[in-house]
Amino acid sequence: MIYAYKQNAQFILLLIIMYVVGVWGGPVIYLLFPVVFGLFGLKRLFLEMIITSIWLLILSDYIPIKGATYNDLQFAKDLKPLIPLFLFGFYFLNRDRFPPIPKIFINFIPFLIVALIALKYSIKLDVGIKKYISFVLMYFTIPVYINYLHQKYGTLFWDSLLTFITWMLIIGLVLGIVAPQIGMIGGDRFKGILGNPNGLGIFLNLTFILWTLAREYHLITFNKKENRLVFFVILISLFWSGSRNGIMSIFMFYMVYRLVKIHWSFAIIVVISVVVFEEIIFSAFIEVIQFFQLSDYFRLNSLEEGSGRKKAWIFAWQEIQNYFFIGGGFGHDEHIMRPNYYWLKRIGHDGGVHNSYLSMWFDAGIIGVILYYGALIKVVLTATKIDYIGIAFLVSILFNISYESWLVASLNPYTIIFLIILTIFVQQLRGNQIHKNIEN
């Protein structure tokens, strides 16, 4: 961590400057950020481009504090569409330096074709086209850049990436203590640097998986103290957030991860047993919560209804019937749900679909759902020819997205980490390289 920090000290200072300018510099950031991001590309500082992309996407998830007259991080939301455009542009200009078209992208092409056809039925075609282009470019460029950075910088890239993410989480913890009006929501739930506690839970789940894979495949050079720091930062953030989805997703990943260490068949048996005996396990879980008097922490009164999610799912399923096979193009789930937010809130639900399967069904129909999740399962299980950790990843993610719709979007702080993890599996990235100092 210390080495990675020293190597990126000037870059970190530049991020701080851009943050200050973005919050207090008025419209200056709308000129500064494209210039800085473009200079990174022109100088082939692709490591800085990727970390800056994650940084901006994290900031874009921010929700203004209650009573605020404006969003001081609105610039991040406005500027984030530049990320896929700049990444693809500099890939194109330097395509001779990059590896060939990534396997990940090739596997998702059938889905992307269906999603393109679905735009024909889009309610807001301009929005659907923008979201589609962003989705395509992110699924194409992120694997290309990650593979390139791994080959070029080796462990320095992975050390830098996880050091950055860890310190962003630490900043969130500090905010929760010294500036609770920013780091907390509703007065009692911790959200840190993310927009809400559930978003933090998703980010922590993906970070935990990324960190575990980085250790397992020797991608990082963290010592014991540094790994303990990462673990405790994730653990404290997770339990302080109270994200039930985040807690269960990490628990399921770790449980299956440990089981595949014994034998992959144990993991499969346990997963099947959980699915078959779901109701019995759920009832036992409720009893354990009540026994340890944790009902308030786990918000037991809303657990069965998923904080109103079931009401949204019923409504979404009814609306999906009109776009059953092909869908209505990217963003269609939002076009349907948003006009009904007020009505849904009155019956106990606040937000969108909160289910990536249903959101994908809205956008690309049942055909798109089959093609997307079929491709996802295929690319991960193909990697199990070497080891079976991919099974743990799949179980965790497929559970996590049952309660959140982040996987349908491309410009959020979750999908980019998800694509990095996929790249590790598909490209079979391993830490057989030491820190490098290579001229650009």
C-alpha positions in Angstrom: 0.0 0.0 0.0 2.8 2.4 0.9 4.6 1.7 -2.3 1.5 2.2 -4.3 0.7 5.5 -2.5 4.2 6.8 -3.2 4.0 5.9 -6.8 0.7 7.8 -7.2 1.1 10.7 -4.8 0.9 13.4 -7.5 -2.1 11.7 -9.0 -3.9 11.6 -5.7 -3.2 15.3 -5.2 -4.7 16.0 -8.7 -7.9 14.1 -7.7 -8.1 16.2 -4.6 -7.7 19.4 -6.6 -10.4 18.3 -9.1 -12.8 17.5 -6.2 -12.2 21.0 -4.6 -12.7 22.7 -8.0 -15.8 20.6 -8.6 -17.4 21.5 -5.3 -16.4 25.1 -4.9 -15.1 26.2 -8.4 -18.4 26.5 -10.2 -18.4 25.5 -13.9 -14.6 25.4 -14.0 -14.7 21.6 -13.4 -16.6 21.1 -16.7 -13.4 22.3 -18.5 -10.8 21.0 -16.1 -12.0 17.4 -15.9 -12.1 16.7 -19.7 -8.7 18.4 -20.1 -7.1 16.3 -17.3 -8.8 13.1 -18.4 -7.8 13.7 -22.0 -4.2 14.4 -21.0 -4.1 11.1 -19.2 -5.1 9.5 -22.4 -2.6 11.4 -24.6 0.2 10.5 -22.3 -1.0 6.9 -22.1 -1.6 7.1 -18.4 -4.2 4.4 -18.6 -3.9 3.4 -14.9 -4.8 6.9 -13.9 -7.7 6.9 -16.4 -9.3 3.7 -14.8 -8.9 4.9 -11.2 -10.2 8.4 -12.2 -13.2 6.7 -13.8 -14.0 4.8 -10.6 -13.5 8.0 -8.5 -16.0 9.9 -10.7 -18.5 7.1 -10.6 -18.3 6.9 -6.8 -18.9 10.7 -6.6 -21.8 10.5 -9.0 -23.6 8.1 -6.7 -23.8 10.8 -4.0 -27.2 12.0 -2.8 -27.5 15.6 -1.4 -28.1 15.9 2.3 -31.6 16.5 3.4 -32.6 20.2 3.0 -29.8 21.0 0.6 -30.7 23.5 -2.1 -28.3 21.9 -4.6 -26.1 18.9 -5.2 -22.5 19.9 -4.8 -21.4 16.8 -6.6 -23.7 17.2 -9.6 -20.7 17.7 -11.8 -19.9 14.0 -11.4 -23.3 13.0 -12.7 -22.9 15.4 -15.6 -19.4 14.4 -16.5 -19.6 10.6 -16.1 -20.9 10.0 -19.7 -17.5 11.1 -20.9 -15.9 8.0 -19.3 -16.9 5.4 -21.9 -16.4 7.9 -24.8 -12.8 8.8 -23.7 -11.9 5.2 -22.9 -13.0 4.0 -26.3 -11.5 7.0 -28.0 -8.0 6.4 -26.6 -8.4 2.7 -27.1 -9.0 3.4 -30.8 -6.0 5.7 -31.0 -3.7 3.2 -29.4 -5.4 0.0 -30.6 -2.0 -1.5 -31.7 -0.9 -1.5 -28.0 -4.0 -3.1 -26.7 -4.9 -6.9 -26.7 -7.6 -8.1 -29.2 -11.3 -7.9 -28.7 -11.9 -9.3 -25.2 -13.7 -12.6 -24.8 -16.1 -11.1 -22.3 -17.5 -8.7 -24.9 -17.8 -11.4 -27.6 -19.9 -13.6 -25.3 -22.4 -10.7 -24.7 -22.8 -9.8 -28.4 -26.0 -11.8 -28.9 -27.5 -10.0 -25.9 -26.4 -6.6 -27.3 -28.1 -7.4 -30.6 -31.4 -8.1 -28.9 -31.0 -5.0 -26.7 -30.5 -3.0 -29.9 -33.6 -4.4 -31.5 -35.5 -3.6 -28.3 -34.8 0.1 -28.8 -37.5 0.1 -31.5 -40.0 -0.1 -28.7 -38.4 2.5 -26.5 -40.5 5.2 -24.8 -37.7 7.6 -24.8 -35.4 6.6 -27.7 -32.7 9.2 -27.1 -32.2 8.0 -23.5 -32.3 4.4 -24.6 -29.6 5.0 -27.3 -27.3 6.8 -24.8 -27.6 4.0 -22.3 -27.1 1.4 -24.9 -23.9 3.0 -26.3 -22.6 3.5 -22.7 -23.3 -0.2 -21.9 -21.6 -1.4 -25.1 -18.5 0.8 -24.6 -18.0 -0.1 -20.9 -18.3 -3.9 -21.6 -15.8 -3.5 -24.4 -13.2 -1.1 -23.0 -12.9 -2.1 -19.3 -11.7 -5.7 -20.0 -9.3 -4.3 -22.6 -7.8 -1.8 -20.3 -7.6 -4.1 -17.3 -5.9 -6.8 -19.3 -3.4 -4.2 -20.7 -2.7 -2.7 -17.3 -2.1 -6.2 -15.8 0.3 -7.1 -18.5 2.1 -3.8 -18.3 2.3 -2.9 -14.6 1.7 -6.3 -12.9 1.0 -6.0 -9.2 1.6 -2.3 -9.1 -1.7 -1.8 -10.9 -3.6 -4.1 -8.5 -1.9 -2.6 -5.5 -2.8 0.9 -6.7 -6.4 0.0 -7.4 -7.2 -1.7 -4.1 -5.3 1.0 -2.2 -7.4 3.6 -3.8 -10.7 1.8 -3.1 -9.6 1.1 0.6 -8.9 4.8 1.2 -12.1 5.8 -0.4 -13.9 3.5 2.1 -11.8 5.0 5.0 -12.8 8.5 4.0 -16.4 7.2 4.2 -15.9 6.0 7.7 -14.3 9.3 8.7 -17.3 11.2 7.2 -19.7 9.0 9.2 -17.9 10.1 12.4 -17.0 13.8 11.8 -19.7 14.7 9.3 -22.7 12.4 9.9 -24.9 14.7 7.8 -22.8 13.5 4.8 -21.8 10.0 5.9 -25.1 8.9 7.4 -28.7 8.8 6.0 -31.9 9.0 8.0 -29.9 9.9 11.1 -28.9 6.3 11.9 -27.8 4.4 8.8 -24.2 4.7 7.6 -23.7 5.2 3.8 -20.1 6.5 3.7 -19.0 7.7 0.3 -22.0 6.1 -1.5 -25.4 7.5 -2.1 -27.2 5.1 0.4 -26.5 2.1 2.7 -27.7 -0.4 0.2 -25.4 1.0 -2.5 -22.5 0.8 0.0 -23.4 -2.8 0.6 -23.2 -3.6 -3.1 -19.8 -1.8 -3.4 -18.5 -3.6 -0.3 -19.6 -7.0 -1.7 -17.8 -6.4 -5.0 -14.7 -5.0 -3.2 -14.5 -8.0 -0.9 -14.7 -10.3 -3.9 -12.1 -8.3 -5.8 -9.7 -8.3 -2.7 -10.2 -12.0 -2.1 -9.4 -12.8 -5.8 -6.4 -10.5 -5.7 -5.0 -12.4 -2.7 -5.9 -15.8 -4.1 -4.2 -15.1 -7.4 -1.3 -13.2 -6.0 -2.2 -10.0 -7.8 -1.4 -7.8 -4.8 1.7 -7.5 -2.6 -0.1 -6.4 0.6 1.5 -7.6 3.8 -0.5 -9.0 6.7 -1.1 -5.6 8.3 -2.3 -4.1 5.1 -4.7 -7.1 4.4 -6.0 -6.8 7.9 -6.7 -3.1 7.3 -8.7 -3.9 4.1 -10.6 -6.6 5.9 -11.5 -4.4 8.9 -12.5 -1.4 6.8 -14.9 -3.6 4.8 -16.2 -5.3 7.9 -16.8 -2.1 9.9 -18.4 -0.4 6.9 -20.6 -3.4 6.2 -22.1 -3.8 9.7 -22.3 -0.1 10.2 -24.3 0.3 7.0 -26.8 -2.4 8.1 -27.2 -3.5 4.5 -28.8 -6.9 4.8 -28.2 -7.6 1.1 -24.5 -6.7 1.5 -24.1 -8.9 4.6 -25.8 -11.9 3.0 -24.0 -11.5 -0.3 -20.5 -11.4 1.3 -21.5 -14.3 3.6 -22.6 -16.4 0.7 -19.5 -15.7 -1.3 -17.2 -16.5 1.6 -19.1 -19.7 2.5 -19.0 -21.1 -1.0 -15.4 -19.9 -1.5 -14.3 -21.9 1.6 -16.4 -24.9 0.5 -14.8 -25.0 -3.0 -11.4 -25.2 -1.2 -12.5 -28.5 0.1 -14.3 -29.7 -3.1 -16.5 -28.0 -5.6 -19.2 -30.7 -5.1 -19.7 -29.6 -1.4 -20.4 -26.1 -2.6 -22.9 -27.2 -5.2 -24.7 -29.4 -2.6 -24.9 -26.6 -0.1 -26.2 -24.1 -2.7 -28.9 -26.5 -4.0 -29.9 -27.3 -0.4 -30.2 -23.5 0.4 -32.5 -23.1 -2.6 -34.6 -26.2 -1.9 -35.0 -25.5 1.8 -35.2 -21.7 1.5 -38.3 -21.3 3.7 -37.0 -23.4 6.5 -33.6 -21.6 6.5 -35.4 -18.2 6.4 -37.5 -19.2 9.4 -34.4 -20.4 11.3 -32.6 -17.2 10.4 -35.5 -15.1 11.9 -35.4 -17.1 15.1 -31.7 -16.6 15.4 -32.1 -12.8 14.9 -34.8 -12.7 17.6 -32.8 -14.9 20.0 -29.8 -12.5 19.9 -32.2 -9.5 20.0 -31.1 -8.1 16.7 -34.6 -7.4 15.3 -34.1 -3.7 15.2 -30.7 -4.0 13.5 -32.0 -6.3 10.7 -35.2 -4.3 10.5 -37.2 -7.5 11.0 -40.5 -5.8 10.5 -39.7 -5.1 6.8 -37.5 -8.2 6.2 -40.2 -10.5 4.7 -41.5 -7.8 2.4 -37.9 -6.7 1.4 -38.6 -3.1 2.4 -41.5 -2.9 0.0 -39.6 -4.6 -2.9 -42.3 -7.3 -3.3 -44.9 -4.6 -4.1 -42.6 -3.2 -6.7 -41.9 -6.6 -8.2 -45.6 -7.4 -8.5 -46.2 -4.1 -10.2 -43.2 -4.6 -12.5 -44.3 -8.1 -13.5 -47.7 -6.8 -14.5 -46.0 -4.1 -16.7 -43.5 -6.6 -18.2 -46.3 -8.5 -19.9 -46.5 -5.7 -22.4 -42.9 -6.1 -23.4 -42.5 -9.8 -22.6 -40.2 -11.1 -25.4 -38.0 -8.2 -26.6 -38.4 -5.5 -24.0 -38.5 -1.7 -24.5 -34.8 -0.9 -24.7 -32.3 0.3 -22.1 -33.9 2.6 -19.5 -37.3 1.2 -20.1 -37.6 0.0 -16.5 -37.0 3.6 -15.3 -39.5 5.0 -17.8 -42.2 2.7 -16.4 -41.4 2.9 -12.7 -40.6 6.6 -12.3 -44.1 7.9 -13.3 -45.5 5.6 -10.6 -43.0 6.4 -7.8 -45.6 8.4 -5.8 -48.2 5.7 -6.0 -45.7 3.0 -5.1 -44.4 5.0 -2.2 -48.0 5.2 -0.8 -48.2 1.4 -0.7 -44.8 1.0 1.0 -42.1 1.0 -1.7 -39.6 3.8 -2.4 -37.5 3.5 -5.5 -37.3 1.5 -8.7 -37.6 -2.2 -9.6 -34.7 -3.3 -7.2 -34.2 -6.5 -9.1 -31.8 -6.9 -12.0 -33.6 -9.8 -13.5 -36.9 -7.9 -13.8 -35.0 -4.7 -14.9 -33.3 -6.7 -17.7 -36.6 -8.2 -18.6 -38.1 -4.7 -18.9 -35.2 -3.6 -21.2 -34.5 -6.6 -23.3 -37.3 -9.1 -22.8 -37.1 -12.7 -21.8 -34.8 -13.3 -24.8 -32.4 -10.7 -23.5 -32.5 -12.2 -19.9 -31.6 -15.6 -21.2 -28.8 -14.3 -23.4 -27.3 -12.1 -20.8 -27.4 -14.4 -17.8 -26.5 -17.3 -20.0 -23.4 -15.4 -21.2 -22.5 -14.4 -17.6 -22.8 -18.0 -16.3 -20.9 -19.3 -19.3 -17.9 -16.9 -19.1 -17.5 -17.5 -15.3 -18.0 -21.3 -15.4 -15.5 -21.6 -18.3 -12.9 -20.2 -15.9 -13.6 -23.0 -13.4 -11.5 -25.3 -15.6 -8.6 -23.9 -13.5 -10.3 -23.5 -10.1 -13.9 -23.2 -8.8 -13.9 -19.8 -7.1 -16.1 -18.5 -9.9 -18.9 -20.6 -8.4 -18.7 -18.5 -5.2 -18.7 -15.3 -7.3 -21.8 -16.4 -9.3 -23.7 -17.4 -6.2 -23.0 -14.1 -4.5 -23.8 -11.9 -7.5 -26.9 -13.8 -8.6 -28.3 -13.4 -5.0 -27.2 -9.8 -4.7 -28.9 -8.6 -7.9 -32.2 -10.2 -6.8 -32.7 -7.1 -4.6 -30.9 -4.4 -6.7 -31.0 -3.3 -10.3 -27.4 -2.0 -10.7 -26.3 -4.7 -13.2 -28.6 -3.3 -15.9 -26.7 0.1 -15.7 -23.2 0.8 -16.9 -22.2 4.1 -15.3 -22.3 3.4 -11.6 -19.5 2.5 -9.2 -20.6 -1.2 -9.1 -20.6 -2.3 -12.7 -17.0 -1.2 -13.4 -15.8 -3.3 -10.4 -18.0 -6.2 -11.6 -16.3 -6.0 -15.1 -12.8 -5.9 -13.5 -13.7 -9.1 -11.6 -15.1 -10.8 -14.7 -11.8 -9.9 -16.5 -9.8 -11.6 -13.8 -11.8 -14.8 -14.4 -12.0 -14.8 -18.1 -8.5 -13.7 -18.9 -7.2 -15.9 -16.1 -5.0 -13.1 -14.7 -2.4 -14.2 -12.2 0.2 -12.3 -10.2 3.3 -13.7 -11.8 4.8 -10.2 -12.3 6.6 -7.9 -9.9 6.3 -4.1 -9.7 7.5 -2.6 -13.0 8.7 0.8 -14.0 7.9 1.0 -17.7 8.0 4.1 -19.8 4.7 5.0 -21.5 
